[in-house]
Amino acid sequence: MTGISVSMDTLRGWLDQGRPVTVLDVRPSEQYADWAIPGSLHVDAYDALKAGDPNAMSAALRPRDKPVVTVCALGHTSAIAAQQLRDRGLEALNLAGGMKAWSLAWNSAEVQLEKGNTRVIQVRRTGKGCLSYLIGSRDQAAVVDASVSPEVYLGLAGLAGWKITNVLDTHVHADHLSRSRQLAELSGATLRLPEQKRVLFSFAPLAEGDVIGIGNVRLTVLQTPGHTPESACYLLDNQALLTGDTLFLTGVGRPDLETTPGGAQQRAGQLHASLQRILKLRAETTILAGHTHQAVAFDGIPLTARLSEVKQRIAQLQLPVNDFVKWILARIPATPPNHQHIIRLNQQGRWPEGDPTDLEAGANRCAVS
């Protein structure tokens, strides 16, 4: 924290510790509705602040005995809001870098499984809705779909007494830069990706039925094309399924990125077949998805559901293939910002020059629901 600003890391720490703080978002309503900091309040004061209205924050709440942190997209307009609140006698700070900086914030929650021979920590990139997983057994661990700094996973593994031996992605991501290659290099782990020819760097390919050992537990590869041609899911000891962007808790993966309209239709049919295969697993299987469309609260509660619950929530999973294809193609959301550039970097295994949040800022748009 410097001067009248607070950094993303500091605010993240406050929320993670449950420290009293009021986050006040001053962006336009449509931006706030698209993605926001969990638990934040909203005052649509952006235009008034930009216009220099000295009373722009007059409608803001007056929380007592805790600081207010103002937020906008980049941290400029919210700095004006913080100053107006301080002029009214409130303890107000501005989030440096705004929501762009917040896109790197994260928290974690432990997933409870039926058997006690393994631990699963869900690492949630709260500003993007990305969900990744640290799986540990005995003294070994694996990370699936790394989306935050490698140091986060190394730190969590170190606290648990694990050495990361395997790093996996479920597919080539389009909404965020994969940290898996960096993490594998730093940890000395084996980098594993579904078998394909999209990426240009070395990795250990995973095919249908392959098994990866982690201490006393096993991950089994299920090829589930549809969201992307190479998409795969990983079955953890017949207890949990890490689904990447194939199946979410309230939706399914979009089939249209990096393809033609005809290709999207074909992929939608593949996705239907993949989902039908997943539905044949045990009803009690815990679904560990790769994304959520909601801002992830700092509550320590994992975002999971039983397969039977997901089946009830998503009625379209029961549709015949032709009806499913029509449904999904009619509900394709807007494409993720900068997705083509992000895909190219993930395929090349390169890190962008400058600030990665320039590419990644914004809500998750990988799901159809």
C-alpha positions as CSV (number, residue, x, y, z in Angstrom):
1,M,0.0,0.0,0.0
2,T,1.4,3.4,-1.0
3,G,-0.1,6.8,-0.2
4,I,-3.8,6.7,-0.8
5,S,-3.7,3.6,-3.0
6,V,-3.9,-0.1,-2.1
7,S,-2.3,-2.8,-4.2
8,M,-4.2,-5.8,-5.5
9,D,-2.0,-8.1,-3.3
10,T,-2.9,-6.1,-0.2
11,L,-6.6,-6.1,-0.9
12,R,-6.5,-9.8,-1.8
13,G,-4.9,-10.4,1.6
14,W,-7.4,-8.4,3.5
15,L,-10.3,-10.3,1.9
16,D,-8.6,-13.6,2.4
17,Q,-8.1,-12.8,6.1
18,G,-11.7,-11.6,6.5
19,R,-10.5,-8.1,7.4
20,P,-13.3,-5.5,7.5
21,V,-13.2,-3.5,4.3
22,T,-15.8,-2.1,1.9
23,V,-15.0,-2.4,-1.8
24,L,-16.9,0.3,-3.7
25,D,-17.1,-0.1,-7.5
26,V,-17.8,3.1,-9.5
27,R,-17.8,1.7,-13.0
28,P,-20.8,1.8,-15.3
29,S,-23.5,-0.7,-14.4
30,E,-22.9,-3.0,-17.5
31,Q,-19.2,-3.3,-16.6
32,Y,-20.0,-4.2,-13.0
33,A,-22.5,-6.8,-14.1
34,D,-20.0,-8.4,-16.4
35,W,-17.3,-9.0,-13.7
36,A,-16.7,-7.6,-10.2
37,I,-14.9,-8.2,-7.0
38,P,-16.9,-10.6,-4.8
39,G,-18.8,-8.8,-2.0
40,S,-18.3,-5.4,-3.6
41,L,-20.9,-2.6,-3.6
42,H,-21.7,-0.6,-6.7
43,V,-22.4,3.1,-7.3
44,D,-22.7,4.0,-11.0
45,A,-20.7,7.3,-10.7
46,Y,-18.3,6.9,-13.5
47,D,-19.8,9.5,-15.9
48,A,-20.2,12.0,-13.1
49,L,-16.7,11.5,-11.9
50,K,-15.3,11.9,-15.4
51,A,-17.3,15.1,-15.9
52,G,-15.8,16.6,-12.7
53,D,-19.0,16.6,-10.7
54,P,-17.9,17.3,-7.1
55,N,-21.0,15.5,-5.8
56,A,-20.5,12.3,-7.8
57,M,-20.1,10.3,-4.7
58,S,-22.8,11.9,-2.6
59,A,-25.0,8.8,-3.0
60,A,-22.3,6.4,-1.8
61,L,-22.8,4.6,1.4
62,R,-21.0,5.7,4.5
63,P,-19.6,2.6,6.1
64,R,-18.3,3.0,9.6
65,D,-15.1,1.7,11.3
66,K,-13.6,0.1,8.1
67,P,-11.8,1.5,5.1
68,V,-13.4,1.9,1.7
69,V,-11.5,0.8,-1.4
70,T,-12.8,2.4,-4.6
71,V,-12.5,0.5,-7.9
72,C,-12.8,1.2,-11.6
73,A,-11.3,-0.4,-14.7
74,L,-7.8,1.0,-14.5
75,G,-7.7,2.8,-11.2
76,H,-7.8,6.4,-12.5
77,T,-11.5,7.4,-12.1
78,S,-11.7,5.5,-8.8
79,A,-8.8,7.7,-7.5
80,I,-11.1,10.7,-7.9
81,A,-13.9,8.8,-6.1
82,A,-11.6,8.0,-3.2
83,Q,-10.6,11.6,-2.9
84,Q,-14.2,12.7,-2.8
85,L,-14.9,10.2,0.0
86,R,-11.9,11.4,1.9
87,D,-13.1,15.0,1.6
88,R,-16.3,13.7,3.3
89,G,-14.3,12.3,6.2
90,L,-14.2,8.6,5.2
91,E,-11.1,6.4,5.3
92,A,-10.9,5.8,1.5
93,L,-8.2,4.1,-0.6
94,N,-8.0,3.5,-4.3
95,L,-7.3,0.1,-5.9
96,A,-4.1,0.7,-7.9
97,G,-4.6,-0.7,-11.4
98,G,-8.3,-1.2,-10.9
99,M,-10.0,-4.3,-12.3
100,K,-7.1,-4.9,-14.7
101,A,-4.8,-5.5,-11.7
102,W,-7.5,-7.5,-9.9
103,S,-7.6,-10.0,-12.7
104,L,-4.6,-11.7,-11.1
105,A,-6.1,-12.0,-7.7
106,W,-6.7,-15.5,-6.3
107,N,-7.9,-17.5,-3.3
108,S,-8.2,-21.2,-2.5
109,A,-10.5,-23.8,-1.0
110,E,-10.0,-27.5,-0.2
111,V,-12.2,-30.1,-1.9
112,Q,-13.5,-32.9,0.3
113,L,-13.6,-36.3,-1.4
114,E,-15.0,-39.6,-0.4
115,K,-11.7,-41.2,0.3
116,G,-9.1,-39.7,2.6
117,N,-6.0,-40.8,0.7
118,T,-5.6,-37.6,-1.2
119,R,-6.1,-33.8,-0.9
120,V,-7.3,-31.5,-3.6
121,I,-6.9,-27.7,-3.3
122,Q,-9.0,-25.6,-5.7
123,V,-7.0,-22.5,-6.7
124,R,-9.5,-19.8,-7.9
125,R,-8.4,-16.9,-10.0
126,T,-11.2,-14.8,-8.7
127,G,-10.9,-12.0,-11.2
128,K,-11.2,-14.3,-14.1
129,G,-13.2,-17.2,-12.9
130,C,-10.4,-19.6,-13.7
131,L,-10.3,-22.7,-11.5
132,S,-7.1,-24.8,-11.2
133,Y,-6.3,-27.7,-9.0
134,L,-3.4,-28.9,-6.8
135,I,-3.7,-32.6,-6.1
136,G,-1.5,-34.1,-3.4
137,S,-0.9,-37.6,-2.1
138,R,1.9,-38.7,0.2
139,D,4.8,-36.4,-0.8
140,Q,3.8,-35.8,-4.4
141,A,1.5,-33.4,-6.2
142,A,0.1,-32.5,-9.6
143,V,-1.3,-29.2,-10.9
144,V,-4.0,-29.1,-13.5
145,D,-4.7,-26.0,-15.6
146,A,-2.3,-23.5,-13.8
147,S,-3.7,-20.0,-14.3
148,V,-2.0,-18.0,-11.6
149,S,1.7,-17.4,-10.7
150,P,3.7,-20.6,-10.4
151,E,4.9,-19.3,-7.0
152,V,1.3,-19.8,-5.7
153,Y,1.3,-23.5,-6.5
154,L,4.8,-23.9,-5.2
155,G,3.9,-22.2,-2.0
156,L,0.8,-24.2,-1.4
157,A,2.6,-27.4,-2.2
158,G,5.5,-26.5,0.1
159,L,3.1,-25.9,3.0
160,A,1.6,-29.3,2.5
161,G,5.0,-31.1,2.2
162,W,4.5,-32.0,-1.5
163,K,6.8,-31.9,-4.4
164,I,5.1,-31.1,-7.7
165,T,5.9,-33.9,-10.1
166,N,3.3,-33.4,-12.8
167,V,1.8,-30.4,-14.4
168,L,-1.2,-30.8,-16.8
169,D,-3.4,-28.8,-19.0
170,T,-6.8,-30.0,-20.2
171,H,-6.6,-28.2,-23.5
172,V,-5.1,-25.1,-25.2
173,H,-6.7,-22.2,-23.3
174,A,-8.2,-19.2,-25.0
175,D,-9.2,-16.8,-22.2
176,H,-6.0,-16.8,-20.1
177,L,-2.3,-17.5,-20.5
178,S,-1.4,-20.9,-19.3
179,R,1.2,-20.9,-16.5
180,S,1.8,-24.7,-16.8
181,R,5.0,-24.5,-18.8
182,Q,6.5,-22.0,-16.4
183,L,5.4,-24.1,-13.4
184,A,6.9,-27.3,-14.9
185,E,10.2,-25.6,-15.5
186,L,10.4,-24.1,-12.0
187,S,9.4,-27.2,-10.2
188,G,11.2,-29.8,-12.4
189,A,7.9,-31.5,-13.0
190,T,6.8,-33.3,-16.2
191,L,4.6,-31.1,-18.4
192,R,1.7,-33.2,-19.8
193,L,-0.8,-32.1,-22.4
194,P,-3.5,-34.0,-24.4
195,E,-2.0,-35.5,-27.5
196,Q,-2.2,-33.0,-30.4
197,K,-0.1,-31.0,-32.8
198,R,-1.3,-27.5,-31.9
199,V,1.6,-26.5,-29.5
200,L,5.1,-25.9,-30.7
201,F,7.1,-26.9,-27.5
202,S,8.0,-30.2,-26.0
203,F,5.5,-32.0,-23.7
204,A,4.6,-35.5,-22.6
205,P,1.5,-36.4,-24.7
206,L,-1.6,-37.9,-23.0
207,A,-3.8,-40.3,-24.8
208,E,-7.1,-42.1,-24.0
209,G,-6.7,-44.4,-21.0
210,D,-3.2,-43.1,-19.9
211,V,-2.7,-43.1,-16.1
212,I,-0.6,-40.7,-14.2
213,G,0.5,-41.7,-10.7
214,I,0.5,-39.1,-7.8
215,G,1.6,-40.8,-4.6
216,N,-1.1,-43.3,-3.8
217,V,-3.7,-41.9,-6.4
218,R,-4.1,-42.0,-10.1
219,L,-5.4,-39.7,-12.8
220,T,-6.9,-41.4,-15.8
221,V,-7.2,-39.6,-19.2
222,L,-10.6,-39.4,-20.9
223,Q,-10.5,-37.8,-24.4
224,T,-13.4,-35.4,-24.6
225,P,-13.2,-33.3,-27.8
226,G,-15.7,-30.6,-28.4
227,H,-14.6,-27.4,-26.7
228,T,-11.4,-27.9,-28.6
229,P,-10.3,-30.8,-30.7
230,E,-7.7,-32.0,-28.1
231,S,-9.8,-31.4,-24.9
232,A,-9.4,-34.0,-22.2
233,C,-10.8,-34.7,-18.7
234,Y,-8.9,-36.4,-15.9
235,L,-10.6,-38.9,-13.6
236,L,-9.1,-38.9,-10.1
237,D,-9.4,-42.4,-8.6
238,N,-13.0,-42.8,-9.8
239,Q,-14.0,-40.1,-7.3
240,A,-13.7,-36.7,-9.1
241,L,-13.5,-35.6,-12.7
242,L,-11.4,-32.6,-13.7
243,T,-13.4,-31.4,-16.7
244,G,-11.5,-28.3,-17.9
245,D,-13.8,-26.4,-20.2
246,T,-15.8,-29.4,-21.4
247,L,-18.4,-29.4,-18.6
248,F,-19.1,-26.7,-16.0
249,L,-21.3,-26.7,-13.0
250,T,-24.1,-24.8,-14.8
251,G,-23.1,-25.0,-18.5
252,V,-20.9,-26.6,-21.1
253,G,-17.9,-25.5,-23.1
254,R,-18.3,-23.4,-26.2
255,P,-17.4,-25.2,-29.5
256,D,-16.7,-22.2,-31.8
257,L,-13.3,-20.8,-31.0
258,E,-10.6,-21.0,-33.7
259,T,-12.9,-22.7,-36.2
260,T,-15.4,-22.1,-39.0
261,P,-19.2,-22.1,-38.6
262,G,-19.2,-25.6,-40.1
263,G,-16.4,-26.6,-37.7
264,A,-18.3,-25.3,-34.7
265,Q,-21.3,-27.5,-35.7
266,Q,-19.0,-30.5,-36.0
267,R,-17.4,-29.7,-32.7
268,A,-20.8,-29.3,-31.0
269,G,-21.6,-32.8,-32.1
270,Q,-18.3,-34.1,-30.7
271,L,-19.1,-32.2,-27.4
272,H,-22.4,-33.9,-27.2
273,A,-20.8,-37.4,-27.5
274,S,-18.2,-36.4,-24.9
275,L,-20.8,-35.2,-22.5
276,Q,-22.8,-38.4,-22.9
277,R,-19.7,-40.3,-22.0
278,I,-19.2,-38.3,-18.9
279,L,-22.8,-38.8,-17.8
280,K,-22.2,-42.6,-17.7
281,L,-19.7,-42.1,-14.8
282,R,-20.9,-42.6,-11.2
283,A,-23.6,-40.2,-10.2
284,E,-21.6,-39.4,-7.1
285,T,-18.5,-38.3,-9.1
286,T,-17.4,-34.8,-8.0
287,I,-17.1,-32.4,-10.9
288,L,-14.1,-30.1,-10.8
289,A,-14.6,-27.6,-13.6
290,G,-12.0,-25.3,-15.2
291,H,-14.0,-22.1,-14.9
292,T,-16.9,-20.4,-13.2
293,H,-18.8,-17.4,-14.5
294,Q,-19.1,-15.8,-11.1
295,A,-16.6,-13.8,-9.0
296,V,-15.2,-16.3,-6.6
297,A,-15.8,-15.3,-3.0
298,F,-13.1,-15.5,-0.3
299,D,-15.1,-18.0,1.7
300,G,-13.0,-21.2,1.5
301,I,-16.0,-23.1,0.0
302,P,-15.0,-25.1,-3.0
303,L,-17.0,-24.7,-6.2
304,T,-18.0,-28.3,-6.9
305,A,-21.1,-30.5,-7.5
306,R,-21.9,-34.1,-7.9
307,L,-22.4,-35.3,-11.4
308,S,-26.1,-36.0,-10.6
309,E,-26.6,-32.4,-9.5
310,V,-25.0,-31.1,-12.7
311,K,-27.2,-33.3,-14.7
312,Q,-30.3,-31.8,-13.0
313,R,-29.1,-28.3,-13.5
314,I,-28.3,-28.6,-17.2
315,A,-31.4,-30.1,-18.8
316,Q,-29.9,-29.8,-22.3
317,L,-27.5,-32.6,-21.5
318,Q,-30.5,-34.9,-22.1
319,L,-31.2,-33.6,-25.6
320,P,-30.7,-35.7,-28.7
321,V,-27.5,-34.6,-30.6
322,N,-29.3,-32.6,-33.3
323,D,-31.3,-30.6,-30.8
324,F,-28.2,-30.1,-28.6
325,V,-26.3,-28.7,-31.5
326,K,-29.0,-26.3,-32.4
327,W,-29.3,-25.2,-28.7
328,I,-25.6,-24.6,-28.2
329,L,-25.0,-22.8,-31.5
330,A,-27.9,-20.4,-30.7
331,R,-26.4,-19.4,-27.4
332,I,-22.8,-18.8,-28.2
333,P,-21.6,-15.8,-26.1
334,A,-19.3,-13.0,-27.2
335,T,-15.8,-14.2,-27.8
336,P,-13.2,-13.8,-25.0
337,P,-11.2,-10.5,-25.5
338,N,-7.8,-11.1,-27.2
339,H,-8.5,-14.8,-27.5
340,Q,-6.7,-15.2,-30.8
341,H,-3.5,-13.6,-29.4
342,I,-3.8,-15.7,-26.2
343,I,-4.2,-18.9,-28.1
344,R,-1.1,-18.1,-30.2
345,L,1.0,-17.5,-27.2
346,N,-0.3,-20.6,-25.5
347,Q,0.5,-22.6,-28.6
348,Q,4.0,-21.2,-28.9
349,G,4.7,-21.4,-25.1
350,R,5.7,-17.8,-25.1
351,W,5.1,-15.1,-22.4
352,P,4.0,-11.7,-23.7
353,E,6.2,-8.7,-23.4
354,G,4.9,-6.2,-20.7
355,D,1.9,-6.7,-18.4
356,P,0.0,-10.0,-19.1
357,T,-3.2,-8.4,-17.7
358,D,-3.3,-6.3,-20.9
359,L,-4.4,-9.5,-22.6
360,E,-6.3,-11.2,-19.8
361,A,-8.5,-8.6,-18.2
362,G,-12.2,-9.2,-18.5
363,A,-14.8,-11.8,-17.6
364,N,-14.7,-15.5,-18.5
365,R,-16.6,-16.4,-21.6
366,C,-15.9,-20.0,-22.2
367,A,-19.3,-21.4,-21.2
368,V,-22.7,-21.8,-22.8
369,S,-25.6,-22.1,-20.4
